[in-house]
Amino acid sequence: MTQCRKAELPYQPTWESLRAHTTPQWFKDAKFGIYTHFGVYAVPAYRNEWYPRNMYDPEKPEFAYHTEKFGDPATFGYKDFIPMFTAEKFDAGEWAELFKQAGAQFAGSVADHHDGFAMWDSTLTQWDAADMGPQRDILGELEKAIRERGMRFVTSFHHAFNWKYYELSYTPNKKYDTESPEFAAVDGLYPTPHEKGAPESEAFLQDWEAKIREVVDKYRPDYLWFDFGWKEPTFEEYKKSVLAYYYNQGHKWGKGVVVTHKDDHLPPGVAVLDLERGKLNELSQEVWITDTSVDRRSWGYILDPDYKSINTLVDNLVDRVSKNGNLLLNVGPQPDGVIPEEQKELLLGIGAWLKVNGEAIYGTRPWVVFGEGPTEEEGGAFSESKQIPDFGADDIRFTTKGDVLYVITLDWPEKDVKVASLKSLEPSDIVSVKLLGSPESVEWRLGETGFFLTPPLRLPSLEHAFVFKLTLRNPARLP
């Protein structure tokens, strides 16, 4: 490519240039997406998706489990699970329809997890779903089915960590297949063996970038989600190159694209912040996103999941949207390609709630405060592990759209709802007050300490969070 041609591209591989990229409107409006951790790790289905590394560590429970159930890792390695990863019941259309019914505006699946097995038809490695296991282009089939149903396509990359994965996980031992040149190579299933602390090799970094570019070119994703692992200085120029390439491709395609990152892995303003299994506990002026799973224990399919309730998932969605956030929710399909019934029910439960209350979510913007209420929240990444709040009726969240302010109580109020944040309202400010999903009228009054709503005697048909729709004559007058 000539220097002249490079200059014509809107984005150059510099942080200054990449900061010019703006978050597209569709992402700010979408609010809710679904993706899957679908891979070989679903076969052992034990503890979580870190099984591929922990099965080789004698100090880990996975090692004992693997030895008892499948044999010594020296004779039955992770590669030997691949023929058992059949996906014979995988139906991309069925998955996409489920995601659509759940109310997702964007959807997809992991492209390349830490296990080194690519879920697309790759020319860069033989260790992919098209050549082994399912012998199908899982990512490609999903991309087509998702777009056919009007959703944006998201995929995620986790393979930057694979270099450190080797150091932290595999026990250097020639008897294990993780040390075999046949399987452990830059384009192999396992990371290339190396000394602890050695910087990522150029071959590894080039392969990391090449796989991302291949997926970008083949499937034109609307959204790339990146896991940790690329914080090391060795990735600096490669990160710039990948982002510039993707943003330029988005410009070429004529559509807005999104990249999300964790923590401080990218400079501010270059992409959208993601908080894994966590959230902000305050309103943000910049859009952000949470990725979390329906299962508290794992991202991939396991035999003993600990599922969250529909109520918790709905509350989490509302809470994040009120703070200018989005939610990317994960499910873990079985190795045969079936999404377990319990997970389907959770997704359809969210979808049923959104069918009634979606106008308070999609296309909304945060108000001047995100909410009010007595329940204290932990903020930050992985804050779910410390606390998933049990919100009550006194916990209120706000969203706005045009001349409407949505007042959302996170449980059914048995008594009048006091909204202290609206104590400056005047009677002339209010055009109407409705409860979404209910045909009954909502009484209201103004007091010195707040705005009071009297809920109907009968609950709406749906449980979980409840949305009071306030149409205002002069919303700009409010604080």
C-alpha positions in Angstrom: 0.0 0.0 0.0 1.5 3.4 -1.0 1.9 6.3 1.4 -0.6 8.2 -0.6 -3.2 5.5 -0.3 -2.6 5.3 3.5 -3.3 9.0 3.8 -6.7 8.6 2.3 -7.9 6.3 5.1 -9.8 8.1 7.8 -8.0 6.2 10.6 -4.3 5.9 11.0 -2.6 3.5 13.5 -2.0 6.2 16.1 -3.9 6.8 19.3 -4.6 10.4 18.3 -6.2 9.3 15.1 -8.1 6.4 16.7 -9.7 8.8 19.2 -11.5 10.4 16.3 -13.7 7.3 16.0 -17.1 7.8 17.6 -19.4 5.3 19.1 -22.2 4.7 16.6 -25.8 5.6 17.3 -27.0 2.1 17.0 -24.9 0.9 19.9 -26.1 3.8 22.1 -29.7 2.8 21.3 -29.4 -1.0 21.4 -28.8 -1.5 25.1 -29.1 -5.3 25.1 -27.1 -8.1 23.4 -26.6 -11.8 23.7 -23.6 -14.0 22.9 -22.4 -17.5 23.7 -19.3 -19.3 24.9 -19.5 -22.3 22.7 -16.5 -24.5 22.4 -14.6 -27.7 23.1 -14.6 -26.9 26.8 -18.3 -27.7 26.8 -17.5 -31.4 26.5 -15.9 -32.0 29.9 -18.5 -29.4 31.3 -16.7 -29.2 34.6 -16.3 -26.1 36.7 -15.8 -23.6 33.9 -14.3 -22.8 30.6 -10.8 -22.7 32.1 -10.8 -26.5 32.1 -8.3 -26.7 29.1 -5.5 -25.2 31.2 -6.4 -26.5 34.6 -6.6 -30.2 33.5 -2.8 -30.2 33.2 -2.1 -28.8 36.6 -1.9 -31.4 39.4 -2.9 -28.8 42.0 -6.2 -28.1 40.4 -9.5 -30.0 40.8 -9.8 -30.3 37.1 -6.7 -32.5 37.0 -8.2 -35.0 39.5 -11.5 -35.0 37.7 -10.0 -35.5 34.3 -7.7 -38.3 35.5 -10.6 -40.2 37.0 -13.1 -39.6 34.2 -11.0 -39.5 31.0 -7.5 -40.8 32.0 -4.1 -39.4 32.5 -3.6 -36.1 30.6 -0.5 -37.7 29.2 -2.7 -40.1 27.2 -5.9 -38.2 26.9 -5.2 -34.5 26.3 -7.5 -31.6 25.5 -7.2 -32.3 21.8 -8.9 -35.6 22.4 -12.1 -33.8 23.3 -12.4 -32.3 19.8 -14.1 -35.3 18.2 -16.6 -35.2 21.0 -17.5 -31.6 20.2 -20.0 -32.5 17.5 -22.5 -29.7 17.5 -24.8 -32.1 15.7 -27.9 -30.3 16.9 -26.6 -26.8 16.4 -29.2 -24.7 14.5 -28.0 -21.1 13.9 -31.5 -20.1 13.0 -33.0 -21.5 16.2 -30.3 -19.7 18.3 -30.9 -16.4 16.4 -34.6 -16.6 16.8 -34.2 -17.2 20.5 -32.0 -14.2 20.8 -34.5 -12.1 18.9 -37.4 -13.2 21.1 -35.2 -12.3 24.1 -35.1 -8.8 22.9 -31.4 -8.7 21.9 -30.4 -6.0 19.4 -27.0 -7.5 18.8 -25.9 -11.1 19.1 -23.1 -13.5 18.3 -20.5 -15.9 19.7 -16.9 -16.3 20.8 -14.6 -16.5 17.9 -11.4 -17.7 19.6 -11.2 -18.5 23.3 -8.2 -19.3 25.5 -8.4 -23.0 24.4 -6.9 -22.1 20.9 -9.8 -23.6 19.0 -11.2 -21.2 16.4 -15.0 -21.2 15.8 -14.8 -20.1 12.2 -13.6 -21.4 8.9 -10.0 -20.3 9.1 -7.1 -20.5 6.6 -4.7 -19.7 9.4 -5.0 -22.8 11.5 -6.3 -26.4 11.1 -7.6 -26.2 14.7 -11.0 -24.8 13.8 -14.6 -25.8 13.8 -14.8 -26.1 10.1 -11.9 -28.6 9.9 -12.4 -30.5 13.1 -15.2 -31.3 15.6 -18.4 -29.9 14.2 -16.8 -29.5 10.7 -19.1 -26.5 10.3 -18.4 -22.7 10.2 -20.2 -22.0 13.4 -19.4 -18.3 13.4 -20.4 -17.9 9.7 -23.7 -19.7 10.2 -24.6 -17.5 13.2 -23.6 -14.3 11.4 -26.0 -15.0 8.6 -28.9 -16.1 10.9 -28.5 -13.1 13.2 -28.4 -10.6 10.4 -31.5 -12.2 8.7 -33.4 -11.3 11.9 -32.3 -7.7 11.9 -29.8 -7.9 14.7 -26.2 -6.6 14.6 -23.4 -9.2 14.8 -20.9 -9.3 17.7 -18.0 -11.7 18.1 -15.2 -11.8 20.8 -11.5 -12.6 20.9 -9.7 -14.0 23.9 -6.5 -15.3 22.3 -4.2 -12.4 23.3 -3.9 -14.1 26.7 -2.7 -17.4 25.2 0.9 -16.5 25.6 0.5 -16.0 29.3 -1.9 -18.9 29.4 1.0 -21.2 28.8 3.0 -19.8 31.6 0.2 -19.8 34.2 -1.4 -23.0 33.3 0.6 -25.7 31.6 3.0 -27.8 33.6 6.2 -28.0 31.5 6.4 -31.7 31.1 7.4 -33.5 27.9 4.9 -36.3 28.6 1.9 -33.9 28.1 0.8 -33.0 24.6 1.0 -29.3 25.5 4.7 -29.6 24.9 4.5 -31.5 21.6 5.6 -29.7 18.5 2.7 -31.4 16.7 0.1 -29.5 18.8 2.0 -26.6 20.5 2.8 -24.0 17.9 1.9 -20.5 16.8 -0.9 -21.8 14.7 -1.5 -24.9 16.9 -4.1 -25.8 19.5 -1.8 -25.0 22.4 0.5 -21.9 22.9 4.1 -22.2 21.9 6.2 -23.3 24.8 8.5 -20.6 26.1 10.4 -19.4 29.2 8.3 -17.8 31.9 8.4 -14.0 31.5 9.5 -14.1 27.9 7.8 -11.4 25.8 5.3 -12.4 23.1 7.1 -13.5 20.0 6.6 -11.6 16.7 5.1 -14.8 15.2 2.6 -14.9 18.0 1.7 -11.3 17.6 1.3 -11.5 13.9 -0.9 -14.6 14.2 -3.0 -12.8 16.8 -3.6 -9.9 14.4 -4.1 -12.1 11.3 -6.9 -14.0 12.9 -8.8 -10.9 13.9 -8.4 -9.5 10.4 -9.6 -12.7 8.9 -12.8 -12.6 10.9 -13.3 -9.0 10.1 -13.0 -9.5 6.4 -15.1 -12.7 6.3 -18.0 -11.8 8.5 -17.9 -8.0 8.8 -18.9 -7.9 12.5 -20.6 -4.8 13.8 -18.9 -5.2 17.2 -15.6 -6.7 18.4 -15.3 -7.6 22.1 -11.8 -8.1 23.4 -10.7 -10.0 26.5 -7.7 -9.3 28.6 -4.1 -10.3 27.6 -3.2 -7.5 25.3 -2.0 -5.0 27.9 1.6 -5.9 27.5 3.8 -3.4 25.7 4.5 -5.9 23.0 0.9 -5.5 21.8 1.1 -1.7 21.5 1.7 -1.3 17.8 -0.5 -4.4 17.0 -3.4 -2.9 18.9 -3.2 0.3 16.9 -2.9 -1.6 13.7 -6.0 -3.8 14.4 -8.2 -1.0 15.5 -7.2 1.2 12.6 -7.9 -1.7 10.2 -11.3 -2.4 11.7 -12.4 1.2 11.9 -11.3 1.7 8.3 -13.2 -1.4 7.2 -16.3 -0.1 9.0 -15.9 3.2 7.1 -15.5 1.3 3.8 -18.7 -0.8 4.6 -20.6 2.4 5.4 -21.6 1.4 8.9 -20.6 2.3 12.4 -18.6 -0.4 14.3 -17.8 -0.8 17.9 -14.8 -2.1 19.9 -14.9 -2.7 23.7 -12.0 -3.3 26.1 -11.5 -4.0 29.7 -9.8 -1.8 32.3 -7.0 0.5 31.0 -6.1 -1.9 28.1 -6.8 0.9 25.6 -6.4 4.7 26.0 -9.5 6.7 26.9 -11.6 7.7 23.9 -10.3 5.0 21.6 -13.1 2.4 22.3 -15.9 1.6 24.7 -15.2 0.5 28.3 -16.4 -3.0 29.3 -16.8 -4.2 32.9 -16.8 -8.0 33.1 -19.3 -9.3 35.6 -19.6 -5.8 37.1 -20.9 -2.4 36.6 -20.6 1.3 37.4 -22.3 2.5 40.5 -22.6 6.0 39.1 -23.8 7.7 36.0 -21.3 7.9 33.2 -21.3 10.6 30.4 -19.7 8.0 28.1 -21.5 4.9 27.0 -20.2 1.7 28.5 -21.1 -2.0 28.7 -21.2 -4.9 31.1 -20.6 -8.5 29.9 -22.0 -11.1 32.3 -23.4 -14.6 32.1 -26.7 -16.2 33.1 -24.6 -18.6 35.2 -22.8 -17.3 38.2 -20.1 -20.0 37.9 -19.2 -20.3 34.3 -19.4 -18.8 30.8 -19.4 -22.2 29.1 -21.8 -25.1 29.6 -21.3 -27.0 32.9 -23.2 -29.8 34.5 -23.9 -28.0 37.8 -24.7 -24.4 36.9 -25.9 -21.7 39.3 -28.3 -19.6 37.3 -29.5 -16.1 38.1 -33.2 -15.4 38.2 -35.1 -13.5 35.5 -35.7 -10.9 38.1 -32.0 -10.4 38.7 -31.3 -10.2 35.0 -34.0 -7.6 34.4 -32.9 -5.5 37.3 -29.3 -5.6 36.1 -30.4 -4.5 32.6 -32.4 -1.6 34.0 -29.7 -0.5 36.4 -27.0 -0.5 33.7 -29.2 1.4 31.1 -30.0 4.1 33.7 -26.2 4.7 34.0 -25.7 5.0 30.3 -24.6 1.4 30.0 -25.4 -1.6 27.8 -25.7 -5.3 28.7 -24.1 -8.2 26.9 -25.5 -11.4 28.3 -23.9 -14.8 27.8 -25.3 -18.3 27.5 -23.3 -21.5 27.4 -24.6 -24.2 24.9 -24.1 -27.9 25.2 -21.5 -29.6 23.0 -24.2 -30.9 20.8 -25.3 -27.3 20.0 -28.4 -27.2 22.2 -29.0 -24.3 24.5 -30.3 -25.8 27.8 -33.9 -25.2 28.5 -33.2 -23.3 31.8 -31.2 -20.8 29.8 -33.8 -20.5 27.2 -36.4 -19.7 29.8 -34.2 -17.0 31.3 -33.8 -15.4 27.9 -37.5 -15.6 27.0 -38.3 -14.1 30.4 -36.2 -11.1 29.7 -37.9 -10.9 26.2 -41.4 -11.0 27.7 -40.5 -8.1 30.0 -39.0 -6.1 27.2 -42.1 -6.7 24.9 -44.1 -4.7 27.5 -41.4 -2.3 28.9 -38.9 -2.1 26.0 -39.7 1.6 25.3 -38.1 2.5 28.6 -34.9 0.7 27.5 -34.3 0.9 23.8 -33.2 4.2 22.4 -33.3 5.9 25.8 -30.8 8.1 27.4 -29.9 8.6 31.1 -31.5 11.4 33.1 -29.5 13.8 35.2 -29.4 11.2 38.0 -29.5 7.4 37.4 -31.8 6.7 40.3 -32.4 6.7 44.0 -33.1 4.2 46.8 -31.6 2.5 49.9 -29.8 -0.4 48.3 -26.0 0.2 48.2 -24.1 -1.2 45.2 -20.6 -2.4 44.6 -19.0 -0.9 41.5 -16.3 -2.0 39.1 -15.3 -5.1 37.2 -16.2 -8.5 38.9 -18.3 -6.7 41.5 -20.9 -9.4 41.0 -18.7 -11.8 42.9 -19.0 -9.5 46.0 -22.7 -8.6 45.6 -25.6 -9.0 43.4 -28.0 -6.5 45.0 -31.5 -7.6 46.0 -33.3 -4.5 44.9 -36.7 -3.5 46.3 -39.6 -1.3 45.4 -37.9 1.7 47.0 -35.0 1.3 44.5 -35.8 3.5 41.5 -34.1 4.0 38.2 -34.7 6.6 35.5 -34.4 6.7 31.7 -35.6 9.3 29.3 -36.7 9.6 25.7 -38.0 12.9 24.2 -40.6 14.4 26.6 -40.9 11.2 28.6 -39.3 10.3 31.9 -39.5 6.7 32.8 -39.6 6.0 36.5 -38.7 2.3 37.1 -39.2 0.6 40.4 -37.2 -2.5 40.8 -39.9 -4.4 42.6 -43.7 -4.0 42.9 -44.6 -1.2 45.3 -47.2 -2.1 47.9 -47.6 1.5 48.9 -47.2 4.9 47.3 -43.9 5.4 45.5 -42.0 8.5 46.6 -39.7 10.0 44.0 -37.5 12.5 45.8 -35.6 13.5 42.7 -38.9 15.0 41.3 -39.8 17.2 44.2 -39.4 20.3 41.9 -42.2 19.2 39.6 -45.3 21.5 39.2 -48.7 20.1 38.4 -48.6 21.9 35.0 -45.5 20.0 34.1 -47.3 16.7 33.9 -49.3 15.7 30.8 -49.9 12.0 31.8 -48.8 9.2 34.0 -49.2 5.6 33.0 -47.9 2.2 34.2 -46.7 0.2 31.2 -48.5 -3.1 30.9 -51.5 -1.9 32.9 -54.8 -0.5 31.6 -55.6 1.0 35.0 -55.0 4.7 35.8 -52.2 5.8 38.1 -52.9 8.5 40.7 -50.2 10.9 41.6 -49.7 13.9 43.9 -47.0 16.4 44.7 -45.6 16.9 48.2 -42.8 18.9 49.8 -40.5 15.9 49.9 -41.1 14.4 46.4 -43.5 13.2 43.7 -45.8 10.4 44.8 -47.2 7.7 42.6 -50.1 5.5 43.8 -49.8 2.1 42.0 -53.0 0.3 40.8 -54.4 -2.3 43.1 -53.6 -5.1 40.6 -50.2 -5.9 39.3 -49.5 -5.8 35.6 -49.3 -9.2 33.9 -45.6 -9.3 34.3 -43.4 -9.3 37.4 -39.9 -7.9 37.9 -39.3 -4.1 37.4 -42.2 -1.8 36.9 -42.2 1.2 34.6 -44.1 4.4 35.2 -44.2 6.6 32.2 -44.3 10.3 32.9 -45.1 12.5 29.9 -43.9 16.0 30.7 -44.8 19.3 29.2 -41.4 20.9 29.8 -38.8 18.3 30.7 -35.9 20.7 30.2 -37.1 22.6 33.2 -36.3 19.8 35.5 -32.9 19.6 37.2 
